[in-house]
Amino acid sequence: MSDNQFLTCEVRTIDGRSLAVLVAAPKDFASGSRGFFGTAKIEIGGKRHQAQIQLIEIGSKARAAEAADE
């Protein structure tokens, strides 16, 4: 996977109606892990909500620490 690849994440109702699409950008987290993160404001039932998504690559923190030791 390329480091500059963005992901799109769709929020849907249980019956499949699309409510919103969030874009998740690559991110290096303060913890040392890496992954993707995105936020959006979405409307559900006439009320606005703030949504966020975060995907963390499992084991990326350990690999980052090993690379720093070299």
N, C-alpha and C positions, 0 to 999 in steps of 0.2 A: 504494500500500500504506500502510495506517495504521501509525503509529509504535508503537502498543500492540498490534499483532497478534502472537500467538504462533504458532509452527509446531510440528507434531508430526512426528517422524521415526521410522519403524519399522525395526527391525533384524530381518532375516529370514535364514533359512538358504537355501541355493541352491535347495532344493525348495519354498520359499515358506512354511515354518513360521515363525510370528512368535515372536521371542525377547523383544523388549522394545519399548517406545515411549518415546522421549526427547522432552521438551518444550524447544524452543529459544525463549528470550525475546529481545526486541530488546536490542541492546547497542551502546554507543559505546565502541570499543576505545581503549586508551591511545595507540595509534599515530595516532589521528585518524580511522581508518576506522570505518564503522558496519556493522552486520549483525545476526546472531543467534548465541546461544551457549546450550548446554545440557549438563548432565551427568547421569549416572545410574549406579547399580550394577546390573549385569545378571548373570544366571546362565546359563552355557553349559556343558553337560556336567557339571553338579554342582559347577562351580567358579565363584566370584564374580569378576567383572571390573568395572573402572571404565571407563565409556565417556564420551566427550564429542564434541560436534559443534559446529562453528563454520562459519558461512556469512558471508562478507564481501562486501559490495556492491562490485563492481568500479567503481573511479573515485570512491568516496565520500570517500577521503582528500583527493583533489585538490579536490573540491567544498567540503569543510569548510575547507580552507586558503583558497580563494577567498572564502568567506563571511566568514572572520575578517579578511581584508584590507580588506573594504568598510567 
